[in-house]
Amino acid sequence: MWFPDCLLAIETSCDETAAAVVRGREVLSNVVASQIDMHAKWGGVVPEAAARAHVEAVVPVIDEAFALAGRPAIRGVAVTNRPGLVGALSVGVTAAKALATAWGVPMVGVHHLEGHLLSPFAVDGPEPTVPALALVVSGGHTEMVAIDGLGEYRLLGETLDDAAGEAFDKGARLLGLGYPGGRAVQEAAKDGDCRRYKLPRALPKDRYHWSFSGLKTAMLRLVETEGTGLNVPDAAASLQAAVVDALAEKVAGVLDELGPRSFFLVGGVAANEALRSRLADECRRRGVEFWTPTIDLCTDNAAMIGIAGSFRLARGDRDSIDLDVTAGAPLPGLR
């Protein structure tokens, strides 16, 4: 099921330049060069600037990951080639092609979301069990996926407009909390009262889909209406509660409907402590195994790409030197 030898994984889909060395599902090294400080002054990711930063960072990051792993013999290369920012993806794929060719080893392109979906396998001890239900939640994605087996996925539901992470980012900007929004909102919310401000939970009657555009609009109106009287910690706590409630309530309903053995919480927003705690409780009450990666593997990283690449290489998947990048693409194996 897993590639038995060491492989190098590269991730450059957005604003993190990352490289890792993975053996099977064991992470030997995982290095991330973040661009957060650069993009913070613009309040979001600027694609052209991200691509230039990847060009500068990719070789040092790969070299550091290789050194931290003890410079083992690399027998395969995995790289994110979809979806993401085309210019950013191209940097990682170009590096992967050069190294795979120089080393004479196989290369496989990995779907970024499959990396997130399989990130819970990067844990010590027993493997997570499947079938499983997964929630992928980040700045660009909010999707509920049934994992029938490794490489066998069903998209059950998704956001109809904005992702949950976008609601955090927009809310953080409106509240003057900075970027990235999820972390800033979580910190501010620790001192806040989540019952202070009433914010919407859209599509309550839809079992599978979300909408967060209305929440963003409600936050704008709240800030404009309250003005200088706005209590920022209470507003942050109210925003966090609205996002967590919207996600957890639909997940709970689908857990009851499908009765999976396991539940995976993955993606950047999976680092939110309130969301992790709420969904862990929902699973515990139903006797469902709860799996989520460590905080450092929630946000974009190469270790998760290495785990997905390990699975793909082990089953014989290979890509040629013609491997291309794609801004948007469905999950492989999606039914």
C-alpha positions as MATLAB code, in Angstrom:
seq = 'MWFPDCLLAIETSCDETAAAVVRGREVLSNVVASQIDMHAKWGGVVPEAAARAHVEAVVPVIDEAFALAGRPAIRGVAVTNRPGLVGALSVGVTAAKALATAWGVPMVGVHHLEGHLLSPFAVDGPEPTVPALALVVSGGHTEMVAIDGLGEYRLLGETLDDAAGEAFDKGARLLGLGYPGGRAVQEAAKDGDCRRYKLPRALPKDRYHWSFSGLKTAMLRLVETEGTGLNVPDAAASLQAAVVDALAEKVAGVLDELGPRSFFLVGGVAANEALRSRLADECRRRGVEFWTPTIDLCTDNAAMIGIAGSFRLARGDRDSIDLDVTAGAPLPGLR';
ca = [
       0.000    0.000    0.000;
       2.899    2.365    0.705;
       6.094    3.020   -1.258;
       8.823    1.135    0.657;
      11.719    3.454   -0.191;
      12.438    7.117    0.448;
      10.770    9.656   -1.774;
      11.114   13.407   -2.044;
       7.885   15.429   -2.016;
       7.488   19.031   -3.182;
       4.543   21.383   -2.581;
       4.250   24.878   -4.114;
       0.541   25.218   -4.868;
      -0.003   28.584   -3.181;
       2.088   30.538   -0.680;
       4.157   27.843    1.047;
       7.353   26.444   -0.443;
       7.635   22.989    1.078;
       9.689   19.824    0.727;
       9.681   16.567    2.676;
      11.300   13.153    2.651;
       8.888   10.298    3.308;
       9.415    6.545    3.607;
       6.149    4.647    3.445;
       3.980    6.818    5.675;
       6.872    7.799    7.920;
       7.842   11.463    7.622;
      11.632   11.766    7.868;
      11.698   15.527    7.304;
       9.206   18.270    6.550;
      10.378   21.802    5.744;
       8.103   24.754    5.000;
       9.162   28.250    3.940;
       6.135   30.450    4.532;
       5.308   33.599    2.575;
       2.784   34.811    5.160;
       4.761   37.879    6.195;
       5.153   38.979    2.577;
       1.484   38.578    1.671;
       0.224   40.024    4.975;
       0.897   43.576    3.785;
      -1.513   42.991    0.886;
      -4.087   41.161    2.992;
      -3.988   38.070    0.779;
      -1.907   36.051   -1.678;
      -0.583   37.858   -4.759;
       0.049   35.100   -7.369;
       2.967   36.754   -9.166;
       4.786   37.514   -5.936;
       4.142   33.975   -4.695;
       5.691   32.445   -7.809;
       8.823   34.609   -7.528;
       9.224   33.666   -3.876;
       8.933   29.964   -4.763;
      11.737   30.328   -7.308;
      14.004   31.788   -4.626;
      13.105   29.257   -1.924;
      12.606   25.916   -3.659;
      16.248   24.783   -3.888;
      17.220   25.751   -0.294;
      14.033   24.127    1.059;
      14.656   20.889   -0.839;
      18.265   20.816    0.312;
      17.256   21.351    3.945;
      14.637   18.594    3.803;
      17.188   16.250    2.242;
      19.801   17.081    4.904;
      17.390   16.724    7.846;
      16.412   13.272    6.602;
      20.068   12.211    6.613;
      20.532   12.465    2.836;
      19.052    9.019    2.061;
      18.886    7.473   -1.389;
      15.765    8.880   -3.057;
      13.821    6.363   -5.146;
      10.860    8.512   -6.172;
       9.591   12.083   -6.440;
       6.062   13.318   -5.683;
       4.933   16.839   -6.502;
       1.725   18.836   -6.299;
       0.630   19.611   -9.857;
      -3.051   20.470   -9.264;
      -5.043   22.470   -8.237;
      -3.466   25.782   -7.300;
      -1.870   28.909   -8.689;
      -0.413   27.972  -12.076;
       2.765   30.020  -11.679;
       3.404   28.636   -8.210;
       2.707   25.027   -9.214;
       5.059   25.335  -12.189;
       8.020   26.062   -9.915;
       7.593   22.857   -7.938;
       6.842   20.690  -10.963;
       9.897   22.011  -12.808;
      12.105   21.171   -9.838;
      10.549   17.702   -9.553;
      11.131   16.954  -13.228;
      14.774   18.025  -12.997;
      15.479   15.899   -9.925;
      13.579   12.826  -11.105;
      15.455   12.959  -14.412;
      18.846   13.491  -12.756;
      18.288   10.655  -10.286;
      16.611    8.337  -12.778;
      13.648    7.718  -10.478;
       9.867    7.721  -11.074;
       7.815   10.859  -10.572;
       4.126   11.208   -9.756;
       1.910   14.277   -9.753;
      -0.319   14.596   -6.689;
      -3.668   16.334   -6.315;
      -3.385   18.865   -3.492;
      -6.675   17.784   -1.915;
      -5.692   14.123   -1.950;
      -2.668   15.191    0.053;
      -4.965   16.754    2.639;
      -7.306   13.742    2.625;
      -4.474   11.320    3.335;
      -2.632   13.543    5.841;
      -4.072   11.634    8.854;
      -2.023    8.633    7.728;
       1.143   10.541    8.686;
       0.788    9.432   12.304;
       2.729    7.063   14.511;
       0.948    3.866   15.404;
      -2.031    2.184   13.759;
      -3.357    3.451   10.460;
      -6.696    5.240   10.310;
      -9.458    2.919    9.173;
     -11.592    3.299    6.069;
     -14.325    3.727    4.888;
     -14.248    7.221    6.329;
     -16.000   10.548    6.055;
     -13.715   13.542    5.555;
     -14.179   17.279    5.902;
     -11.647   19.288    3.883;
     -11.770   22.854    5.137;
      -9.341   25.630    4.262;
      -9.073   29.075    2.715;
      -9.901   27.709   -0.711;
     -11.899   24.556   -0.009;
     -14.863   23.390    2.028;
     -15.878   19.907    0.962;
     -17.337   16.770    2.501;
     -15.867   13.625    0.950;
     -16.639    9.950    1.466;
     -13.438    7.882    1.382;
     -14.569    4.413    0.304;
     -10.941    3.264    0.032;
      -7.566    4.791   -0.763;
      -7.977    6.416   -4.150;
     -11.766    5.932   -4.102;
     -13.653    9.101   -3.261;
     -17.184   10.510   -3.448;
     -17.887   14.214   -3.191;
     -20.952   14.509   -0.945;
     -21.162   18.251   -0.529;
     -19.283   21.516   -0.770;
     -19.632   25.242   -0.347;
     -21.805   26.884   -2.957;
     -19.801   30.098   -2.842;
     -16.998   31.007   -0.418;
     -14.875   28.632    1.640;
     -14.949   28.673    5.432;
     -11.385   29.940    5.534;
     -12.388   32.903    3.393;
     -14.985   33.854    5.994;
     -12.251   33.852    8.633;
      -9.912   35.905    6.430;
     -12.583   38.468    5.543;
     -13.762   38.711    9.145;
     -10.213   39.174   10.405;
      -9.613   42.024    7.955;
     -12.843   43.737    8.972;
     -11.918   43.412   12.640;
      -8.371   44.647   12.058;
      -6.855   41.365   13.223;
      -4.450   40.775   10.354;
      -3.557   37.836    8.120;
      -3.892   34.842    8.081;
      -7.395   35.261    9.394;
      -8.082   31.875   10.941;
      -5.288   32.064   13.468;
      -5.999   35.730   14.260;
      -9.718   35.114   14.831;
      -8.992   32.119   17.062;
      -6.654   34.129   19.276;
      -9.055   37.068   19.582;
     -11.999   34.754   20.263;
     -10.360   33.318   23.390;
     -11.400   36.430   25.330;
     -14.775   36.831   23.638;
     -18.431   35.929   24.179;
     -19.717   33.979   21.184;
     -23.338   34.840   22.112;
     -22.815   38.606   21.881;
     -23.581   39.004   18.178;
     -26.068   36.952   16.152;
     -24.544   35.812   12.866;
     -26.180   33.571   10.234;
     -25.773   29.831    9.709;
     -26.732   29.563    6.040;
     -28.568   26.635    4.382;
     -29.728   24.966    7.615;
     -32.045   22.596    5.720;
     -29.418   21.435    3.201;
     -27.713   18.291    4.531;
     -24.555   18.510    2.453;
     -23.779   22.032    1.263;
     -22.618   25.286    2.814;
     -22.700   28.967    1.984;
     -20.434   31.471    3.694;
     -20.941   34.568    1.527;
     -23.836   35.677    3.714;
     -21.689   35.369    6.825;
     -19.063   37.624    5.252;
     -21.745   40.188    4.426;
     -23.180   39.967    7.942;
     -19.738   40.660    9.400;
     -19.378   43.741    7.204;
     -22.765   45.050    8.343;
     -21.915   44.307   11.978;
     -18.699   46.310   11.784;
     -20.426   49.203   10.008;
     -23.390   49.239   12.411;
     -21.424   48.964   15.663;
     -18.629   51.312   14.647;
     -16.300   52.185   17.509;
     -18.622   50.388   19.925;
     -17.809   46.999   18.434;
     -16.348   44.522   20.903;
     -13.667   42.831   18.801;
     -13.142   39.687   20.943;
     -16.905   39.111   21.086;
     -17.211   39.626   17.325;
     -14.345   37.206   16.699;
     -15.892   34.619   19.008;
     -19.285   35.046   17.324;
     -17.702   34.605   13.884;
     -15.820   31.501   14.984;
     -18.970   29.998   16.481;
     -20.912   30.641   13.271;
     -18.309   28.820   11.173;
     -17.886   25.936   13.611;
     -21.650   25.459   14.018;
     -22.233   25.465   10.270;
     -19.542   22.856    9.676;
     -20.216   20.618   12.664;
     -23.982   20.428   12.317;
     -23.847   19.117    8.748;
     -21.016   16.712    9.546;
     -23.024   15.321   12.477;
     -25.993   14.701   10.212;
     -23.922   12.854    7.623;
     -22.194   10.796   10.320;
     -25.643    9.647   11.424;
     -26.664    8.946    7.839;
     -23.592    7.022    6.660;
     -22.244    5.516    9.876;
     -18.575    5.480    8.779;
     -15.855    3.821   10.850;
     -13.721    6.960   10.863;
     -13.922   10.695   10.386;
     -11.037   12.800    9.017;
     -10.781   16.547    9.682;
      -8.174   18.007    7.320;
      -7.050   21.296    5.768;
      -5.818   24.579    7.147;
      -8.968   25.368    9.141;
      -8.607   21.949   10.812;
      -6.015   23.693   13.011;
      -8.842   25.632   14.682;
      -9.077   24.366   18.265;
     -12.812   24.973   18.608;
     -13.566   23.029   15.431;
     -11.281   20.136   16.396;
     -12.883   19.882   19.824;
     -16.452   20.108   18.541;
     -16.019   17.460   15.852;
     -14.059   15.160   18.165;
     -17.033   15.317   20.555;
     -19.501   14.586   17.742;
     -17.477   11.511   16.796;
     -17.050   10.338   20.371;
     -20.793   10.403   20.961;
     -21.309    8.191   17.904;
     -18.439    5.775   18.454;
     -16.649    6.997   15.314;
     -12.842    7.180   15.209;
     -11.706   10.814   14.984;
      -8.553   11.515   12.995;
      -6.884   14.831   12.271;
      -3.241   15.574   11.488;
      -0.942   17.440   13.828;
      -1.224   21.217   13.533;
       1.873   21.495   11.329;
       0.325   19.096    8.812;
      -3.020   20.922    8.602;
      -1.748   23.856    6.575;
      -0.042   23.313    3.216;
       3.029   21.108    3.544;
       4.994   18.554    1.560;
       4.679   15.674    4.027;
       1.037   15.169    3.059;
       2.028   15.225   -0.607;
       4.632   12.593    0.220;
       2.014   10.377    1.894;
      -0.286   10.617   -1.131;
       2.685   10.119   -3.443;
       3.777    7.067   -1.468;
       0.367    5.495   -2.022;
       0.343    6.443   -5.706;
       3.857    5.160   -6.433;
       3.211    1.924   -4.534;
       0.257    1.100   -6.740;
       2.225    1.831   -9.892;
       1.201    5.364  -10.824;
       3.836    7.201  -12.827;
       3.984   10.509  -14.725;
       6.248   11.446  -17.616;
       8.392   14.496  -18.205;
       5.304   16.005  -19.883;
       3.489   16.359  -16.540;
       1.555   19.625  -16.613;
       0.012   21.872  -13.989;
      -3.699   22.676  -13.686;
      -5.405   25.466  -11.775;
      -8.488   23.369  -11.097;
      -9.066   19.631  -11.275;
     -11.350   17.018   -9.673;
      -9.953   14.520   -7.211;
      -8.539   11.405   -8.868;
     -10.780    8.407   -8.332;
     -13.809   10.632   -7.727;
     -17.094    8.844   -8.317;
];
